[in-house]
Amino acid sequence: MQNLTRRRAVLVAPGSDERKALKALQSNADEVVLDLEDAVAPAKKAAARDLVSRLVRESDGSRAVSVRINALTTPWAADDLAACAELGPSLTSIVVPKTETHQDLQDAADAVGTVRLQALVETPRGVQNIDAISRADHLDAVIVGYADLGAALGRSRAALPEHWLVIQEAVLVAARAAGIQAIDGPFLSIADDDAFRHSASWTSALGFDGKWVIHPNQISSGAAAFTPSNADVENARRVIDALADAEAAGNGAAQLDGQMLDEAVAVAARRVLAQVGGQ
């Protein structure tokens, strides 16, 4: 994978509400996404952009901090991108909402230089183009956006995680083929209840790397769903150590417990360690 930022539980906070944004930044979420889009009224876009820029600069670096800009077709996107471009290494990435084409991400990358990107896929056209989107430069992750996508599809808000399987599989396969992360979008409720936990465990079992959450109460359950067991972590470390030992010895192949280790095993091991913050 190109990027090993841990994103088991990603907390989204409104960029126009300093109290909620600071609470999010002080939480134990793996990543905080400060939102300039859906959570901000049009009249407050400029003020929210200034607030988010200040909060990102003041962040202590203890966790990943990203910004969801306004959609590229809106009148606010250019100023959002310009502000993000000035934030330097304090900013982990920019989340591009309603990503529909590879060109959308290229346009964003052209505006911000080396800043990393995440693609929020939340339209039927975006799903159709998921393979090309996932191969964009500077892209770390693709995220399924259920609310807008469900509305566009005419899908019931009561749809179960299983009803999204075809789209989830398409996003996951495209992400894995491109070597980037696949992140599950938010469950459309703020409760940490059985329905939310089922949603998280479902996409974790499929192979997703993490999930967006919209309330701090959901962080612990969300992170737990995407945290490997102690046995999985120990095995992953043994795999990485065995590969390192083989390379140091000049061996062309590595073995562990009588089995050959290939790149597929190494990729899986690195993903496990990324989920627990290891290297």
C-alpha positions in Angstrom: 0.0 0.0 0.0 1.2 3.5 -0.8 0.2 5.0 2.5 0.1 3.3 5.9 -1.8 6.1 7.8 -4.1 4.3 10.3 -7.7 5.0 9.6 -9.7 2.5 11.6 -12.0 5.2 13.0 -12.2 8.6 11.2 -14.1 11.2 13.0 -15.8 13.9 10.9 -16.3 17.3 12.5 -18.0 20.5 11.3 -15.4 23.1 10.3 -17.7 25.9 11.3 -18.0 24.9 15.0 -14.8 25.4 16.9 -16.1 23.6 20.0 -16.9 20.4 18.1 -13.8 20.6 16.0 -11.6 21.0 19.0 -13.4 18.1 20.7 -12.7 16.0 17.7 -9.0 16.9 17.6 -8.7 16.0 21.2 -10.4 12.6 20.7 -8.7 9.2 20.2 -9.9 8.9 16.6 -7.1 7.8 14.2 -7.9 10.6 11.8 -10.1 13.7 12.1 -11.7 15.2 9.0 -12.6 18.8 9.4 -15.6 19.4 7.1 -16.0 22.5 4.9 -18.8 20.9 2.9 -22.1 19.5 4.1 -21.7 20.6 7.7 -21.2 24.3 6.8 -23.9 26.7 5.6 -23.1 28.8 2.5 -22.9 32.0 4.5 -20.3 30.5 6.8 -18.0 29.0 4.2 -15.3 31.6 4.3 -15.2 31.8 8.1 -15.1 28.0 8.4 -12.2 27.9 6.0 -10.2 30.4 8.1 -11.1 28.5 11.3 -10.1 25.1 9.8 -6.8 26.5 8.5 -6.0 27.8 12.0 -6.9 24.6 13.7 -4.8 22.5 11.3 -1.8 24.7 11.9 -2.3 24.5 15.6 -2.7 20.7 15.7 -0.1 18.9 17.7 0.6 16.2 15.1 -0.6 13.4 17.4 -3.1 12.2 14.8 -3.9 12.6 11.1 -5.8 15.7 10.3 -7.5 16.1 6.9 -9.9 18.6 5.4 -13.0 17.8 3.3 -13.3 20.6 0.8 -16.4 21.7 -1.1 -17.2 19.8 -4.3 -15.1 21.0 -7.2 -18.1 22.2 -9.1 -19.0 24.7 -6.3 -17.8 28.4 -6.1 -15.9 27.6 -2.8 -13.7 24.8 -4.0 -10.9 27.0 -5.5 -10.5 28.9 -2.3 -10.6 25.7 -0.2 -7.8 24.2 -2.3 -5.7 27.3 -2.1 -6.0 27.4 1.7 -5.2 23.7 2.0 -2.1 24.2 -0.2 -0.7 26.6 2.3 -1.0 24.3 5.3 2.1 22.2 4.6 2.9 19.1 6.5 0.3 19.8 9.2 -2.3 18.7 6.8 -2.5 14.9 6.2 -4.7 15.0 3.1 -7.6 16.7 1.3 -10.9 14.8 1.0 -12.4 15.5 -2.4 -16.2 15.0 -2.2 -18.4 13.8 -5.1 -15.4 12.5 -7.0 -16.6 11.3 -10.3 -13.6 11.0 -12.6 -9.8 10.6 -12.6 -9.7 14.2 -13.9 -11.4 15.5 -10.8 -8.5 14.3 -8.7 -5.9 15.5 -11.2 -7.5 19.0 -11.1 -7.3 19.0 -7.3 -3.7 17.7 -7.4 -2.7 20.5 -9.8 -4.0 23.0 -7.4 -2.3 21.8 -4.2 1.0 20.2 -5.4 2.2 17.4 -3.2 -0.7 17.4 -0.7 -2.2 13.9 -0.5 -5.8 13.2 -1.5 -8.7 11.0 -0.6 -11.6 10.5 -2.9 -15.2 10.4 -1.5 -17.2 8.5 -4.0 -20.9 9.3 -3.6 -22.5 9.4 -7.0 -23.4 6.6 -9.5 -20.9 8.1 -12.0 -18.2 7.9 -9.4 -18.9 4.2 -8.8 -18.8 3.6 -12.5 -15.4 5.2 -12.7 -14.0 3.7 -9.5 -11.1 1.9 -11.2 -9.8 5.0 -12.9 -10.4 7.1 -9.8 -8.4 4.7 -7.7 -5.3 5.0 -9.9 -5.0 8.8 -9.6 -1.7 10.3 -8.4 -1.3 11.4 -4.8 -4.4 9.3 -3.7 -4.3 7.6 -0.4 -7.8 6.3 0.0 -11.3 6.0 -1.5 -14.3 6.4 0.7 -17.9 5.2 0.1 -20.4 8.0 0.7 -23.7 6.4 1.4 -26.0 9.3 2.0 -25.7 11.1 -1.4 -25.2 7.8 -3.2 -28.2 6.2 -1.7 -30.3 9.3 -2.6 -29.1 9.2 -6.2 -29.9 5.5 -6.4 -33.3 5.8 -4.7 -32.1 3.4 -2.1 -33.9 3.3 1.3 -32.1 4.9 4.2 -33.1 1.7 6.1 -31.0 -0.4 3.7 -28.7 -2.9 5.5 -24.9 -3.0 5.0 -25.5 -6.2 3.0 -27.6 -4.3 0.4 -24.4 -2.3 -0.5 -22.3 -5.4 -1.2 -21.9 -4.9 -4.9 -20.7 -1.3 -4.5 -18.5 -2.1 -1.5 -16.8 -4.9 -3.5 -16.2 -2.6 -6.5 -14.6 0.0 -4.3 -12.5 -2.5 -2.4 -11.2 -4.3 -5.5 -10.3 -1.0 -7.2 -8.5 0.2 -4.1 -6.6 -2.9 -3.6 -5.6 -3.1 -7.3 -4.3 0.5 -6.9 -2.5 -0.2 -3.6 -4.5 2.3 -1.6 -6.9 2.2 1.3 -10.6 1.5 1.2 -12.6 3.3 3.9 -16.3 2.7 4.7 -18.4 5.8 4.9 -20.4 6.9 7.9 -23.4 5.0 9.2 -26.4 7.3 9.0 -26.9 7.5 12.8 -24.9 8.9 15.7 -25.6 6.0 18.0 -23.1 3.4 19.1 -25.6 0.6 18.9 -25.9 -2.9 17.4 -26.8 -1.5 14.0 -23.7 0.6 13.9 -21.4 -2.2 15.2 -22.9 -4.6 12.6 -22.1 -2.1 9.9 -18.5 -1.7 11.0 -17.9 -5.5 11.5 -19.5 -6.2 8.0 -17.1 -4.0 6.1 -14.2 -5.0 8.3 -14.8 -8.6 7.4 -14.9 -7.7 3.7 -11.5 -6.2 4.0 -12.0 -2.4 4.4 -9.3 -0.5 6.4 -11.6 1.6 8.5 -14.8 3.6 8.8 -15.9 7.2 9.1 -17.9 8.0 12.2 -20.0 11.1 12.9 -20.0 11.1 16.7 -17.2 10.6 19.2 -19.3 7.8 20.9 -18.7 5.6 17.8 -14.9 5.9 17.9 -14.1 3.0 20.2 -16.5 0.5 18.6 -15.4 1.6 15.1 -11.7 1.2 15.9 -12.3 -2.1 17.6 -14.0 -3.5 14.5 -10.9 -2.8 12.4 -8.2 -3.7 14.9 -6.5 -7.1 14.3 -6.2 -9.7 17.0 -3.0 -10.0 19.0 -2.3 -13.3 17.2 -2.7 -11.6 13.8 -0.4 -8.8 14.9 2.3 -11.2 16.2 2.2 -13.2 13.0 2.4 -10.1 10.9 5.5 -9.0 12.8 7.1 -12.4 12.3 6.4 -12.2 8.6 8.1 -8.8 8.3 11.0 -9.9 10.4 11.5 -13.1 8.3 11.5 -11.0 5.1 14.0 -8.6 6.5 16.3 -11.4 7.6 16.1 -13.0 4.2 17.0 -9.7 2.5 19.9 -9.0 4.9 21.3 -12.5 4.2 21.0 -12.0 0.5 18.4 -14.7 0.0 16.0 -14.5 -2.8 13.2 -16.1 -0.9 12.0 -16.1 2.7 10.3 -18.9 4.7 8.4 -18.9 7.9 7.1 -22.1 9.7 7.9 -24.1 6.6 6.0 -21.8 4.2 7.3 -19.6 1.5 6.6 -15.9 1.9 5.7 -13.9 -1.1 4.7 -10.2 -1.7 1.0 -11.0 -1.2 1.8 -12.2 2.3 4.0 -9.1 2.9 1.2 -6.8 1.8 -1.2 -8.4 4.2 1.2 -8.2 7.0 1.9 -4.5 6.4 -1.8 -3.8 6.4 -2.3 -5.5 9.7 0.6 -3.5 11.3 -0.8 -0.3 9.8 -4.1 -0.9 11.5 -2.4 -1.1 14.9 0.0 1.8 14.2 3.0 -0.4 13.8 5.7 -0.4 11.1 
